[in-house]
Amino acid sequence: MSSGTTELAWFKSSFSGSQGDDCVEIAIAEQAVHVRDSKDVSRPAFSVEREQWSRFVGFVAEA
């Protein structure tokens, strides 16, 4: 996606620990969900369509 990911509102899961655990942050935009490494936010984020993100979350919730 071409929109700047620095302007997005990033957040981590409430299940994420505060000890620097491995975690990702997401930012929800109109057309996509952006994902980045919370330990190294200088690395490029990637984005997925909202429908695919919903499928992924549904799959993880069932696991």
C-alpha positions in Angstrom: 0.0 0.0 0.0 1.3 3.4 -0.7 -0.1 5.3 2.3 2.5 6.3 4.8 2.5 3.8 7.7 4.0 6.4 10.1 0.7 8.3 10.1 -1.3 5.3 11.3 -2.5 4.6 14.8 -0.5 1.5 15.8 -1.4 -0.8 18.7 -0.3 -4.1 20.2 -2.6 -6.9 21.6 -3.7 -6.5 25.2 -2.1 -10.0 25.6 1.3 -8.6 24.7 3.8 -8.5 27.6 5.8 -5.5 28.6 9.1 -7.3 28.8 9.9 -6.8 25.2 8.4 -10.1 24.1 8.1 -11.0 20.5 5.0 -9.2 19.3 3.5 -7.4 16.3 1.6 -4.1 16.1 -1.3 -3.5 13.8 -2.9 -0.4 12.4 -6.3 -0.6 10.8 -6.9 1.6 7.8 -9.9 1.9 5.5 -8.6 -0.6 2.9 -6.1 -2.7 4.8 -4.6 -3.8 8.0 -0.9 -2.9 8.4 1.4 -5.1 10.4 4.9 -4.4 11.8 7.4 -5.8 14.3 6.9 -4.0 17.6 10.6 -4.5 18.5 11.9 -2.8 15.4 9.5 -0.3 14.0 12.1 1.0 11.5 11.6 -2.2 9.5 9.0 -2.0 6.7 5.5 -2.9 7.6 3.3 -5.0 5.4 -0.4 -4.8 4.7 -3.2 -7.2 4.1 -6.7 -6.7 2.9 -9.2 -6.4 5.8 -11.1 -9.5 4.7 -7.9 -11.6 4.8 -7.0 -10.2 8.2 -10.4 -11.2 9.5 -10.0 -14.7 8.2 -6.5 -15.0 9.8 -7.9 -13.7 13.2 -10.8 -16.2 13.0 -8.4 -19.0 12.3 -6.1 -18.1 15.2 -9.1 -17.8 17.5 -10.2 -21.3 16.7 -6.7 -22.8 17.3 
